Amino acid sequence: MTGATATPQCSLRDLTIAPRQLAELRRLSRQVMRLLGVSRAAEAIVLQGLTELLSNVAKHVPVPRCSVQITHADGTVRVAVCDCSARPPEVTTPDWDSESGRGLWLLREMASDFGWEPTADGKRVWFTV
């Protein structure tokens, strides 16, 4: 194989997510973004989106274990979080008077693309910036 280059990526596997860990995971993800050469604007969206996806694992998945993959290719960052729940993410129109419930909507609005797919063990929720 001549001329083939690897896509820069970072993978974290078998994470057990608790809300108190989110700040540390954001710090690690910020370091990854800087190593990958991601713009500060994209970094901010990635950190916001990753925090939302991991928070949802902590809140909504009975066994809050997941894996995270961040890739950077051709100027696009892709973040994917896999968990063991088959329940699809619910993106709803926010109630602006509520204290919660707008995170996935905001992520969908900020990201270039957003989606999910079933996996053998649950689901993969992903977004690109």
QUIZI-V821468 format. One record per backbone hydrogen bond with DSSP energy under -1.0 kcal/mol. CO is the residue of the C=O (numbers start at 1). NH is the residue of the N-H. E is the energy in kcal/mol with one decimal. If there is no record, write none. Layout:
BEGIN
co:CO nh:NH e:E
co:CO nh:NH e:E
END
This chain:
BEGIN
co:8 nh:72 e:-2.3
co:10 nh:70 e:-2.9
co:12 nh:68 e:-3.0
co:15 nh:66 e:-2.4
co:18 nh:21 e:-2.5
co:19 nh:22 e:-1.3
co:21 nh:25 e:-2.2
co:22 nh:26 e:-2.4
co:23 nh:27 e:-2.1
co:24 nh:28 e:-2.4
co:25 nh:29 e:-2.4
co:26 nh:30 e:-2.5
co:27 nh:31 e:-1.8
co:28 nh:32 e:-2.1
co:29 nh:33 e:-2.7
co:30 nh:34 e:-2.1
co:31 nh:35 e:-2.3
co:32 nh:36 e:-2.3
co:33 nh:38 e:-2.6
co:39 nh:43 e:-2.6
co:40 nh:44 e:-2.1
co:41 nh:45 e:-1.5
co:42 nh:46 e:-2.8
co:43 nh:47 e:-2.8
co:44 nh:48 e:-2.1
co:45 nh:49 e:-3.0
co:46 nh:50 e:-3.0
co:47 nh:51 e:-2.1
co:48 nh:52 e:-2.0
co:49 nh:53 e:-2.6
co:50 nh:54 e:-2.7
co:51 nh:55 e:-2.5
co:52 nh:56 e:-2.2
co:53 nh:57 e:-1.7
co:54 nh:58 e:-2.3
co:55 nh:59 e:-2.3
co:56 nh:60 e:-2.9
co:57 nh:61 e:-1.8
co:63 nh:65 e:-3.1
co:64 nh:17 e:-3.2
co:66 nh:15 e:-3.0
co:67 nh:82 e:-2.4
co:68 nh:12 e:-2.8
co:69 nh:80 e:-2.5
co:70 nh:10 e:-2.6
co:71 nh:78 e:-2.6
co:73 nh:76 e:-2.2
co:76 nh:73 e:-2.4
co:77 nh:129 e:-2.3
co:78 nh:71 e:-2.6
co:79 nh:127 e:-2.1
co:80 nh:69 e:-2.5
co:81 nh:125 e:-2.7
co:82 nh:67 e:-1.8
co:83 nh:123 e:-1.8
co:95 nh:98 e:-2.2
co:102 nh:106 e:-2.6
co:103 nh:107 e:-2.5
co:104 nh:108 e:-2.7
co:105 nh:109 e:-2.0
co:106 nh:110 e:-2.2
co:107 nh:111 e:-2.8
co:113 nh:128 e:-2.3
co:115 nh:126 e:-2.7
co:117 nh:124 e:-2.6
co:122 nh:119 e:-2.0
co:123 nh:83 e:-2.0
co:124 nh:117 e:-2.0
co:125 nh:81 e:-2.9
co:126 nh:115 e:-2.3
co:127 nh:79 e:-2.6
co:128 nh:112 e:-2.6
co:128 nh:113 e:-1.2
END
